[in-house]
Amino acid sequence: MTTTTGFDKDRITGALTSQWESLDGLLASLPATAWDAPSALPGWTVRDVVAHVIGTEASLLGEQAPEADVDVTELPHVNNEIAAFNERWVRSMRESTPQRMLDRFRDVVARRSDALRAMTQDDFDAPSWTPVGKGTYGRFMRIRIFDTWLHEQDIRDAVGVPGHEAGPCVEHAFDELAESLGFVIGKRAAAPDGAGVTLEFTGALRRSVHVAVDGRAAVVPELPGPATATLRLDAGLFARLAGGRVAAEDRLSDVEYSGDTELGERIVRNLAFTI
């Protein structure tokens, strides 16, 4: 379907539903002890990551976050209003059993699936708040695919069960990640005017993303000339760097550089841009 925004309701809804199914399968396979495993997210266990996903989807159904005192001075990872909001949901489920968590996850995503199916393409094209600023509801739901997929990877990393590294959900997640590369390369990494950067992703998901700096940096279908810097790295590593899950300084040598290596390393150091 051709849409005014490029976010097809059926494709986005189908991918988000598939993402929930993938996460459901992972959670159902975990032993009870795995739910207490620490994740890469400061202060959060696997249970807490699941609580965050549940809380976000519950909020989108109109449910209010539980009342909880969140003292940001005691929690260095809570540094903005969104983080404090997330923490209230997390704290409310800290004592829940794994089965109770799984049941609650299944309930909330089933109700969200029903709500999404009842929406129209016009609803998806309508202006909406999103975590990255003003956008459309369709863009917001693509962000939900990315966010939930990345949290699935958080859980997989915590319990040592790799998987779901390719497929439609991952493609949507990387479409969302690519959207921010102009800002990352132009603003955060300060690529000079006239520069062109190519990121080549390897591994289960393979694609190339090009960013040209012409007054401002933007993702483009192809560069007008040779790249100033090319970075070749595993797609999973890129996602974890962009999500701040791994320290860039520890992974600089896991990236292959050609052209301007200094610019390439500066980009890697500034890839962490998600909330």
C-alpha positions in Angstrom: 0.0 0.0 0.0 1.2 3.5 -0.8 0.8 5.8 2.3 1.3 9.5 2.9 4.0 8.6 5.5 5.6 5.4 4.3 4.4 3.5 7.4 2.0 0.8 6.1 -0.4 -0.1 8.9 -0.6 -3.8 8.0 3.2 -4.3 7.6 4.1 -2.4 10.8 1.3 -4.2 12.8 2.3 -7.6 11.4 6.0 -7.0 12.3 5.2 -5.8 15.8 2.9 -8.8 16.4 5.7 -11.1 15.2 8.2 -9.4 17.5 5.9 -10.0 20.5 5.6 -13.6 19.4 9.4 -14.0 19.2 9.8 -12.5 22.7 7.0 -14.7 24.0 8.8 -17.8 22.7 12.1 -16.7 24.4 10.5 -16.0 27.7 8.5 -19.2 27.8 11.8 -21.1 27.3 13.6 -19.5 30.3 14.1 -21.3 33.6 12.9 -19.4 36.6 16.4 -18.5 37.7 17.1 -16.8 34.4 14.6 -14.0 35.2 17.0 -12.7 37.9 20.0 -12.5 35.6 21.4 -9.0 35.3 21.1 -7.3 31.9 23.3 -4.8 30.2 20.8 -2.1 31.4 22.0 -0.6 34.7 20.1 -1.8 37.6 17.8 -4.1 35.6 17.4 -7.8 35.6 15.7 -9.9 32.9 12.5 -9.5 34.9 12.9 -5.7 34.9 13.3 -5.6 31.1 10.1 -7.6 30.7 8.3 -5.3 33.2 9.4 -2.3 31.1 8.0 -3.8 27.9 4.7 -4.7 29.7 4.5 -1.2 31.2 5.0 0.6 27.9 2.3 -1.4 26.1 0.0 -1.1 29.1 0.5 2.7 28.9 -0.4 2.7 25.3 -3.7 1.0 26.3 -4.4 4.0 28.6 -3.3 2.3 31.9 -1.7 4.5 34.5 1.8 3.8 35.8 1.7 2.5 39.4 2.5 5.0 42.1 6.1 4.6 43.3 8.7 6.9 44.8 11.6 7.1 42.4 14.5 8.9 44.0 16.8 9.9 41.0 19.6 10.6 43.4 19.8 7.0 44.4 19.4 5.7 40.8 22.1 7.1 38.5 20.5 5.3 35.5 17.3 7.4 36.0 18.2 10.7 34.5 15.0 11.9 32.8 11.3 11.8 33.1 10.9 8.9 30.7 13.4 6.8 32.7 11.5 7.7 36.0 8.2 6.6 34.3 9.8 3.3 33.2 11.1 2.7 36.7 7.7 2.9 38.3 6.5 0.0 36.1 9.6 -1.9 36.8 9.4 -1.6 40.6 5.7 -2.6 40.6 6.6 -6.0 39.2 9.8 -6.8 41.1 8.1 -9.4 43.2 6.1 -11.1 40.4 6.8 -14.7 39.6 8.1 -15.6 36.1 4.8 -17.2 35.2 2.9 -14.2 36.4 5.1 -12.0 34.3 4.6 -14.2 31.2 0.9 -14.2 31.7 0.8 -10.5 32.1 3.0 -10.0 29.0 0.6 -12.2 26.9 -2.4 -10.4 28.2 -1.2 -6.9 27.4 0.2 -7.7 23.9 -3.0 -9.6 23.0 -5.0 -6.4 23.9 -2.6 -4.2 22.0 -2.8 -6.5 19.0 -6.6 -6.1 19.0 -6.3 -2.3 19.3 -3.9 -2.1 16.4 -6.0 -4.3 14.2 -9.0 -2.0 14.8 -7.0 1.1 13.6 -7.0 2.4 10.1 -4.2 3.6 7.8 -5.4 7.2 8.5 -4.8 6.5 12.2 -1.3 5.4 11.5 -0.7 8.5 9.3 -2.0 10.8 12.0 0.4 13.1 13.9 1.7 11.6 17.2 4.1 12.1 19.9 7.1 9.7 19.7 10.1 9.1 21.8 12.2 10.9 19.2 9.9 13.9 18.8 6.9 14.7 16.6 6.0 12.1 14.1 3.2 9.8 13.2 1.6 7.0 15.0 3.1 4.6 12.3 6.6 5.9 13.1 5.9 5.4 16.8 4.9 1.8 16.2 8.1 1.2 14.2 10.0 2.5 17.2 8.1 0.0 19.3 9.4 -2.8 17.0 12.9 -1.5 17.4 12.6 -1.1 21.1 11.1 -4.5 21.7 13.6 -6.2 19.5 16.5 -4.6 21.2 15.1 -5.6 24.6 14.7 -9.1 23.3 18.5 -9.0 22.5 19.1 -7.6 26.0 17.5 -10.7 27.4 19.2 -13.0 25.0 22.6 -11.5 26.0 21.8 -11.8 29.7 20.9 -15.5 29.5 23.4 -16.5 26.7 20.8 -17.5 24.1 21.5 -15.7 20.8 18.8 -15.6 18.1 16.4 -13.5 16.1 19.2 -11.6 14.3 17.5 -11.4 10.9 14.0 -11.2 9.4 11.3 -8.6 9.0 11.3 -7.4 12.6 15.0 -6.9 12.5 14.8 -5.1 9.1 12.2 -2.7 10.7 14.5 -2.2 13.7 17.4 -1.3 11.5 15.2 1.1 9.4 14.6 2.9 12.6 18.3 2.9 13.6 19.3 4.2 10.2 16.9 7.1 10.6 19.2 8.7 13.3 22.6 8.2 11.5 22.5 11.7 9.9 22.3 13.2 13.4 24.9 10.9 14.8 27.5 11.4 12.0 26.8 15.1 11.4 26.2 16.4 14.9 27.7 14.0 17.4 30.7 12.8 15.3 31.1 16.3 13.6 31.8 14.9 10.2 33.0 17.8 8.0 31.0 19.3 5.2 31.4 17.4 2.0 32.1 14.1 3.8 30.5 10.9 2.8 30.3 7.9 5.2 29.3 4.3 4.5 28.4 1.8 7.2 28.5 -1.8 5.9 26.7 -4.3 8.2 27.8 -7.9 8.3 26.5 -11.0 10.0 22.9 -12.3 9.8 21.6 -8.9 8.6 23.5 -7.3 5.7 23.0 -3.9 4.3 24.9 -0.7 3.6 23.8 2.8 4.8 25.3 5.9 3.3 25.4 9.4 4.9 26.3 12.5 3.0 27.2 15.8 4.7 26.1 18.7 2.5 25.3 21.6 4.8 23.7 19.0 7.1 24.1 15.2 7.3 21.5 12.9 5.9 21.0 9.3 4.9 21.1 9.0 1.1 20.5 6.1 -1.3 24.1 6.4 -2.5 27.1 8.7 -2.2 28.0 11.0 -5.1 31.6 9.9 -4.9 34.0 7.7 -2.9 33.3 7.5 0.9 35.5 9.6 3.1 35.2 6.9 5.7 33.8 3.4 5.6 33.0 1.3 8.7 32.4 -2.4 8.4 30.9 -4.1 11.5 28.5 -6.8 12.6 24.9 -5.6 12.6 24.4 -6.9 16.1 27.4 -5.0 17.4 26.1 -1.8 15.7 22.7 -2.2 17.4 24.4 -2.7 20.8 26.7 0.3 20.3 23.7 2.5 19.2 21.7 1.3 22.2 24.6 2.0 24.6 24.7 -1.7 25.6 28.5 -2.0 25.1 31.3 0.5 25.6 32.6 1.9 22.4 36.2 2.1 23.6 36.2 -1.7 24.2 34.9 -2.4 20.7 36.8 0.0 18.4 39.1 -2.9 17.2 36.0 -4.9 16.2 35.2 -2.5 13.5 37.0 -2.5 10.1 37.9 1.0 8.9 38.9 2.4 5.5 39.5 5.9 4.5 39.5 8.5 7.3 40.1 6.2 10.3 40.0 9.0 12.8 36.5 10.0 11.6 35.5 6.4 11.6 36.5 5.9 15.2 34.9 9.1 16.2 31.6 7.8 14.7 31.9 4.6 16.7 32.5 6.6 19.9 29.4 8.6 19.3 27.0 5.9 18.2 25.1 5.5 21.5 22.0 7.7 20.8 19.0 5.8 22.2 17.2 6.9 25.4 
